[in-house]
Amino acid sequence: LNRAQVIDDARSPLAAAFAVNVARGRRKSAADAYLRPALQRGNLSVWTTVQVLRLLMQGTRVTGVAYVQGGDVQTVPAAREVILCAGAIGSPHLLLHSGIGPKHDLEALGIDVQVDSAGVGRNLQDHLAAPVAHYSLMPVSVSGAGTFVNRWRHKLLGSGPLASNGAE
């Protein structure tokens, strides 16, 4: 885990540190760090050309998903459970389309209520950032960091200025 270095002088208030996923000097996405290694497991399938439309329900229990692939709507039952992880916008979207959410809102849209849950689709918060430019008395640029020595340092040791993700 790399963190931004904080320069704290009399003219500069404390700044927040950026947490980034870096392993051996290489930036790691969630797919690189978790998904690709898990693809070897027999209980995981990844489909990249589908869009989930809604969750399938029996009473208040989710039993599978309906999805569209190549223009055809299909369903897949869950053997044990459904784990919904479609992000801050996609997850409530799928829940609401599946009839899980505030009863009043669902009925107003003509969606059959499966589970009356007042909090679904409420209090959405995203990770906003507000960049601030600040003059520094110290050199902090990485322009020119691609020297022969720094390239080899990064390749062999995973360290040096080229190990930064740039947000720092």
PASEBA-1860 file (N, C-alpha, C; in nm, 3 decimals):
! residues 168
1> LNRAQVID> 0.085/-0.118/0.000/0.000/0.000/0.000/0.089/0.123/0.000 ~ 0.078/0.205/-0.102/0.151/0.331/-0.107/0.061/0.442/-0.056 ~ 0.118/0.541/0.006/0.041/0.656/0.052/0.112/0.782/0.006 ~ 0.032/0.883/-0.021/0.089/1.011/-0.063/0.170/1.068/0.052 ~ 0.282/1.124/0.020/0.360/1.191/0.122/0.298/1.325/0.150 ~ 0.291/1.361/0.276/0.229/1.486/0.315/0.338/1.588/0.345 ~ 0.334/1.699/0.275/0.427/1.808/0.299/0.356/1.907/0.389 ~ 0.404/1.925/0.508/0.335/2.009/0.606/0.428/2.122/0.648
9> DARSPLAA> 0.408/2.239/0.591/0.484/2.354/0.638/0.385/2.458/0.689 ~ 0.433/2.573/0.727/0.346/2.674/0.787/0.237/2.721/0.692 ~ 0.259/2.714/0.561/0.161/2.763/0.465/0.069/2.653/0.414 ~ 0.096/2.528/0.444/0.019/2.418/0.387/-0.052/2.340/0.496 ~ -0.187/2.336/0.494/-0.257/2.253/0.592/-0.235/2.105/0.559 ~ -0.265/2.021/0.655/-0.251/1.877/0.636/-0.337/1.830/0.519 ~ -0.285/1.745/0.434/-0.359/1.693/0.319/-0.390/1.546/0.342 ~ -0.493/1.498/0.277/-0.532/1.358/0.291/-0.440/1.269/0.210
17> AFAVNVAR> -0.418/1.150/0.260/-0.335/1.052/0.189/-0.422/0.970/0.095 ~ -0.370/0.935/-0.020/-0.439/0.849/-0.115/-0.396/0.705/-0.092 ~ -0.490/0.617/-0.070/-0.458/0.475/-0.059/-0.473/0.414/-0.198 ~ -0.370/0.344/-0.244/-0.375/0.281/-0.376/-0.331/0.136/-0.362 ~ -0.376/0.051/-0.451/-0.338/-0.089/-0.451/-0.215/-0.107/-0.537 ~ -0.103/-0.131/-0.473/0.022/-0.152/-0.543/0.090/-0.274/-0.483 ~ 0.132/-0.365/-0.566/0.206/-0.482/-0.521/0.334/-0.493/-0.602 ~ 0.446/-0.496/-0.535/0.578/-0.502/-0.599/0.594/-0.393/-0.705
25> GRRKSAAD> 0.546/-0.272/-0.671/0.564/-0.159/-0.760/0.470/-0.155/-0.879 ~ 0.373/-0.242/-0.886/0.279/-0.246/-0.996/0.139/-0.218/-0.942 ~ 0.067/-0.129/-1.009/-0.069/-0.099/-0.968/-0.156/-0.220/-0.992 ~ -0.242/-0.251/-0.897/-0.330/-0.368/-0.906/-0.475/-0.322/-0.902 ~ -0.551/-0.361/-1.002/-0.695/-0.338/-1.000/-0.758/-0.450/-0.918 ~ -0.886/-0.436/-0.886/-0.957/-0.542/-0.816/-0.956/-0.670/-0.900 ~ -0.967/-0.655/-1.031/-0.964/-0.772/-1.119/-0.829/-0.842/-1.112 ~ -0.720/-0.764/-1.114/-0.586/-0.824/-1.106/-0.560/-0.889/-0.970
33> AYLRPALQ> -0.601/-0.821/-0.864/-0.569/-0.869/-0.730/-0.658/-0.984/-0.683 ~ -0.785/-0.983/-0.722/-0.879/-1.081/-0.667/-0.946/-1.170/-0.771 ~ -0.996/-1.108/-0.879/-1.075/-1.185/-0.974/-0.991/-1.286/-1.052 ~ -0.883/-1.241/-1.114/-0.802/-1.332/-1.196/-0.752/-1.453/-1.117 ~ -0.701/-1.437/-0.995/-0.661/-1.557/-0.919/-0.780/-1.649/-0.888 ~ -0.899/-1.593/-0.867/-1.017/-1.675/-0.833/-1.074/-1.747/-0.954 ~ -1.036/-1.707/-1.076/-1.089/-1.772/-1.195/-1.051/-1.920/-1.204 ~ -0.949/-1.960/-1.130/-0.905/-2.100/-1.130/-0.999/-2.189/-1.050
41> RGNLSVWT> -1.083/-2.128/-0.966/-1.175/-2.204/-0.882/-1.288/-2.261/-0.966 ~ -1.335/-2.376/-0.930/-1.443/-2.442/-1.004/-1.580/-2.384/-0.978 ~ -1.594/-2.302/-0.873/-1.727/-2.250/-0.839/-1.747/-2.106/-0.884 ~ -1.668/-2.060/-0.982/-1.682/-1.923/-1.032/-1.682/-1.923/-1.184 ~ -1.782/-1.858/-1.241/-1.787/-1.836/-1.386/-1.802/-1.687/-1.409 ~ -1.732/-1.634/-1.507/-1.743/-1.493/-1.541/-1.795/-1.482/-1.684 ~ -1.907/-1.414/-1.700/-1.966/-1.390/-1.832/-1.951/-1.242/-1.861 ~ -1.893/-1.208/-1.973/-1.864/-1.068/-2.003/-1.960/-1.005/-2.104
49> TVQVLRLL> -2.046/-1.081/-2.164/-2.135/-1.024/-2.267/-2.281/-1.030/-2.226 ~ -2.307/-1.020/-2.095/-2.444/-1.025/-2.045/-2.475/-0.901/-1.963 ~ -2.604/-0.871/-1.954/-2.649/-0.764/-1.866/-2.762/-0.819/-1.781 ~ -2.744/-0.812/-1.650/-2.847/-0.862/-1.558/-2.964/-0.764/-1.560 ~ -3.085/-0.818/-1.575/-3.206/-0.736/-1.579/-3.273/-0.723/-1.443 ~ -3.282/-0.837/-1.372/-3.350/-0.837/-1.243/-3.315/-0.967/-1.168 ~ -3.346/-0.964/-1.040/-3.330/-1.083/-0.958/-3.459/-1.163/-0.963 ~ -3.448/-1.294/-0.963/-3.565/-1.383/-0.961/-3.598/-1.413/-0.816
57> MQGTRVTG> -3.727/-1.410/-0.782/-3.768/-1.422/-0.644/-3.869/-1.535/-0.625 ~ -3.863/-1.601/-0.511/-3.969/-1.689/-0.461/-4.001/-1.637/-0.322 ~ -4.114/-1.568/-0.312/-4.145/-1.500/-0.186/-4.045/-1.388/-0.165 ~ -3.978/-1.392/-0.052/-3.877/-1.289/-0.023/-3.735/-1.340/-0.046 ~ -3.722/-1.456/-0.107/-3.590/-1.517/-0.130/-3.549/-1.501/-0.276 ~ -3.425/-1.456/-0.297/-3.370/-1.447/-0.433/-3.324/-1.586/-0.475 ~ -3.373/-1.631/-0.591/-3.344/-1.768/-0.636/-3.263/-1.775/-0.765 ~ -3.234/-1.660/-0.824/-3.157/-1.658/-0.948/-3.160/-1.520/-1.010
65> VAYVQGGD> -3.117/-1.512/-1.135/-3.117/-1.383/-1.205/-3.169/-1.401/-1.347 ~ -3.230/-1.294/-1.398/-3.268/-1.287/-1.540/-3.168/-1.193/-1.606 ~ -3.123/-1.230/-1.724/-3.024/-1.150/-1.794/-3.051/-1.152/-1.943 ~ -2.988/-1.060/-2.013/-3.000/-1.055/-2.158/-2.860/-1.078/-2.217 ~ -2.857/-1.162/-2.320/-2.732/-1.191/-2.390/-2.765/-1.205/-2.537 ~ -2.703/-1.126/-2.619/-2.729/-1.131/-2.762/-2.873/-1.103/-2.798 ~ -2.941/-1.020/-2.721/-3.080/-0.987/-2.747/-3.181/-1.085/-2.688 ~ -3.135/-1.197/-2.635/-3.225/-1.298/-2.578/-3.226/-1.288/-2.425
73> VQTVPAAR> -3.346/-1.285/-2.367/-3.358/-1.285/-2.221/-3.352/-1.430/-2.174 ~ -3.265/-1.455/-2.078/-3.247/-1.589/-2.023/-3.245/-1.580/-1.871 ~ -3.259/-1.693/-1.806/-3.252/-1.697/-1.661/-3.151/-1.802/-1.618 ~ -3.098/-1.783/-1.500/-3.008/-1.882/-1.441/-3.045/-1.894/-1.293 ~ -3.075/-2.017/-1.248/-3.108/-2.035/-1.106/-2.982/-2.036/-1.021 ~ -2.997/-1.998/-0.897/-2.884/-2.004/-0.802/-2.885/-2.140/-0.735 ~ -2.769/-2.202/-0.725/-2.760/-2.330/-0.655/-2.777/-2.308/-0.505 ~ -2.718/-2.202/-0.451/-2.728/-2.175/-0.307/-2.765/-2.031/-0.276
81> EVILCAGA> -2.696/-1.936/-0.340/-2.716/-1.795/-0.305/-2.682/-1.706/-0.423 ~ -2.729/-1.582/-0.417/-2.696/-1.480/-0.515/-2.625/-1.369/-0.441 ~ -2.508/-1.333/-0.487/-2.434/-1.222/-0.428/-2.442/-1.107/-0.527 ~ -2.505/-0.999/-0.485/-2.523/-0.883/-0.571/-2.411/-0.784/-0.544 ~ -2.332/-0.756/-0.647/-2.223/-0.659/-0.633/-2.212/-0.581/-0.764 ~ -2.309/-0.489/-0.781/-2.315/-0.411/-0.904/-2.282/-0.264/-0.881 ~ -2.221/-0.234/-0.769/-2.177/-0.098/-0.743/-2.284/-0.011/-0.677 ~ -2.245/0.114/-0.651/-2.331/0.207/-0.577/-2.456/0.244/-0.654
89> IGSPHLLL> -2.453/0.234/-0.784/-2.570/0.268/-0.866/-2.639/0.142/-0.917 ~ -2.563/0.047/-0.965/-2.620/-0.075/-1.024/-2.692/-0.164/-0.924 ~ -2.642/-0.174/-0.800/-2.706/-0.261/-0.702/-2.846/-0.213/-0.665 ~ -2.865/-0.086/-0.626/-3.002/-0.044/-0.599/-3.091/-0.048/-0.723 ~ -3.033/-0.022/-0.840/-3.109/-0.030/-0.965/-3.169/-0.170/-0.983 ~ -3.086/-0.272/-0.966/-3.134/-0.410/-0.982/-3.234/-0.447/-0.873 ~ -3.208/-0.405/-0.750/-3.302/-0.434/-0.642/-3.438/-0.372/-0.671 ~ -3.440/-0.246/-0.711/-3.565/-0.178/-0.739/-3.639/-0.244/-0.856
97> HSGIGPKH> -3.567/-0.276/-0.963/-3.630/-0.343/-1.078/-3.683/-0.482/-1.042 ~ -3.629/-0.538/-0.936/-3.671/-0.671/-0.892/-3.784/-0.666/-0.791 ~ -3.829/-0.545/-0.754/-3.938/-0.532/-0.658/-3.893/-0.525/-0.515 ~ -3.767/-0.495/-0.493/-3.713/-0.482/-0.358/-3.682/-0.334/-0.336 ~ -3.760/-0.271/-0.248/-3.740/-0.129/-0.224/-3.860/-0.069/-0.155 ~ -3.866/0.065/-0.151/-3.979/0.133/-0.086/-4.110/0.103/-0.159 ~ -4.205/0.047/-0.087/-4.333/0.006/-0.146/-4.400/0.118/-0.224 ~ -4.406/0.234/-0.167/-4.474/0.348/-0.230/-4.411/0.381/-0.366
105> DLEALGID> -4.278/0.385/-0.370/-4.208/0.417/-0.495/-4.227/0.308/-0.601 ~ -4.219/0.183/-0.559/-4.233/0.072/-0.654/-4.374/0.068/-0.712 ~ -4.473/0.086/-0.627/-4.613/0.085/-0.675/-4.638/0.200/-0.772 ~ -4.580/0.316/-0.745/-4.598/0.432/-0.834/-4.540/0.406/-0.972 ~ -4.441/0.317/-0.981/-4.378/0.283/-1.108/-4.438/0.157/-1.171 ~ -4.535/0.098/-1.104/-4.598/-0.023/-1.158/-4.515/-0.148/-1.140 ~ -4.425/-0.148/-1.045/-4.340/-0.264/-1.017/-4.401/-0.343/-0.902 ~ -4.418/-0.474/-0.921/-4.473/-0.559/-0.816/-4.377/-0.562/-0.697
113> VQVDSAGV> -4.428/-0.533/-0.579/-4.346/-0.528/-0.458/-4.321/-0.670/-0.408 ~ -4.196/-0.707/-0.398/-4.156/-0.836/-0.343/-4.114/-0.821/-0.197 ~ -4.036/-0.716/-0.171/-3.989/-0.686/-0.035/-3.996/-0.536/-0.016 ~ -4.070/-0.490/0.084/-4.080/-0.348/0.116/-3.959/-0.312/0.202 ~ -3.866/-0.242/0.143/-3.743/-0.204/0.212/-3.716/-0.056/0.186 ~ -3.743/0.027/0.286/-3.741/0.172/0.270/-3.605/0.229/0.231 ~ -3.496/0.166/0.265/-3.364/0.225/0.241/-3.306/0.203/0.102 ~ -3.364/0.114/0.024/-3.306/0.085/-0.108/-3.319/0.207/-0.199
121> GRNLQDHL> -3.209/0.247/-0.258/-3.208/0.361/-0.348/-3.199/0.495/-0.277 ~ -3.183/0.494/-0.148/-3.173/0.617/-0.069/-3.029/0.637/-0.022 ~ -2.998/0.760/0.008/-2.868/0.796/0.067/-2.749/0.754/-0.019 ~ -2.767/0.759/-0.150/-2.657/0.724/-0.240/-2.542/0.821/-0.222 ~ -2.425/0.767/-0.198/-2.307/0.850/-0.184/-2.196/0.788/-0.267 ~ -2.128/0.870/-0.341/-2.016/0.823/-0.421/-1.889/0.884/-0.364 ~ -1.776/0.836/-0.409/-1.647/0.886/-0.362/-1.608/1.005/-0.448 ~ -1.647/1.122/-0.404/-1.615/1.242/-0.481/-1.477/1.291/-0.445
129> AAPVAHYS> -1.415/1.358/-0.538/-1.283/1.417/-0.513/-1.287/1.561/-0.561 ~ -1.220/1.646/-0.489/-1.209/1.787/-0.527/-1.061/1.820/-0.536 ~ -1.006/1.821/-0.657/-0.862/1.848/-0.669/-0.831/1.993/-0.631 ~ -0.720/2.012/-0.565/-0.675/2.145/-0.525/-0.531/2.160/-0.571 ~ -0.504/2.265/-0.644/-0.366/2.293/-0.688/-0.298/2.377/-0.581 ~ -0.173/2.343/-0.554/-0.099/2.416/-0.451/0.047/2.427/-0.494 ~ 0.105/2.544/-0.477/0.244/2.565/-0.511/0.331/2.505/-0.401 ~ 0.434/2.434/-0.440/0.524/2.372/-0.344/0.664/2.429/-0.359
137> LMPVSVSG> 0.728/2.450/-0.247/0.867/2.498/-0.248/0.964/2.385/-0.279 ~ 0.915/2.261/-0.271/0.999/2.144/-0.296/0.965/2.085/-0.432 ~ 1.063/2.029/-0.505/1.031/1.966/-0.634/0.953/1.836/-0.612 ~ 0.836/1.825/-0.674/0.753/1.706/-0.659/0.713/1.645/-0.793 ~ 0.769/1.693/-0.901/0.731/1.645/-1.034/0.792/1.509/-1.063 ~ 0.720/1.429/-1.141/0.776/1.302/-1.187/0.814/1.311/-1.335 ~ 0.805/1.432/-1.393/0.852/1.446/-1.531/1.002/1.425/-1.529 ~ 1.050/1.347/-1.617/1.192/1.313/-1.619/1.224/1.192/-1.532
145> AGTFVNRW> 1.121/1.129/-1.475/1.144/1.013/-1.389/1.179/0.888/-1.469 ~ 1.157/0.892/-1.599/1.180/0.774/-1.681/1.324/0.755/-1.723 ~ 1.416/0.785/-1.635/1.558/0.764/-1.665/1.589/0.616/-1.669 ~ 1.703/0.582/-1.724/1.747/0.443/-1.732/1.752/0.381/-1.593 ~ 1.810/0.452/-1.498/1.823/0.401/-1.361/1.686/0.378/-1.298 ~ 1.595/0.475/-1.314/1.461/0.461/-1.254/1.381/0.350/-1.319 ~ 1.396/0.330/-1.451/1.325/0.221/-1.518/1.373/0.086/-1.465 ~ 1.503/0.069/-1.449/1.556/-0.057/-1.397/1.522/-0.074/-1.249
153> RHKLLGSG> 1.526/0.035/-1.173/1.489/0.029/-1.031/1.344/-0.020/-1.017 ~ 1.257/0.032/-1.103/1.117/-0.010/-1.098/1.101/-0.154/-1.142 ~ 1.171/-0.192/-1.249/1.158/-0.329/-1.302/1.213/-0.432/-1.203 ~ 1.327/-0.406/-1.143/1.391/-0.503/-1.055/1.337/-0.500/-0.912 ~ 1.313/-0.380/-0.859/1.277/-0.366/-0.718/1.131/-0.326/-0.695 ~ 1.064/-0.279/-0.802/0.927/-0.231/-0.785/0.919/-0.106/-0.702 ~ 1.021/-0.024/-0.707/1.023/0.098/-0.626/1.068/0.217/-0.711 ~ 1.076/0.332/-0.650/1.118/0.453/-0.720/0.999/0.532/-0.771
161> PLASNGAE> 1.026/0.643/-0.839/0.917/0.732/-0.883/0.822/0.666/-0.983 ~ 0.865/0.566/-1.056/0.775/0.501/-1.154/0.679/0.404/-1.088 ~ 0.693/0.379/-0.956/0.599/0.294/-0.884/0.477/0.371/-0.839 ~ 0.478/0.502/-0.861/0.364/0.586/-0.822/0.249/0.567/-0.921 ~ 0.126/0.583/-0.873/0.011/0.575/-0.963/-0.023/0.710/-1.020 ~ 0.045/0.814/-0.981/0.020/0.948/-1.032/-0.072/1.030/-0.946 ~ -0.165/0.966/-0.875/-0.258/1.040/-0.789/-0.186/1.096/-0.667 ~ -0.073/1.036/-0.635/0.001/1.083/-0.519/0.061/1.219/-0.549
END
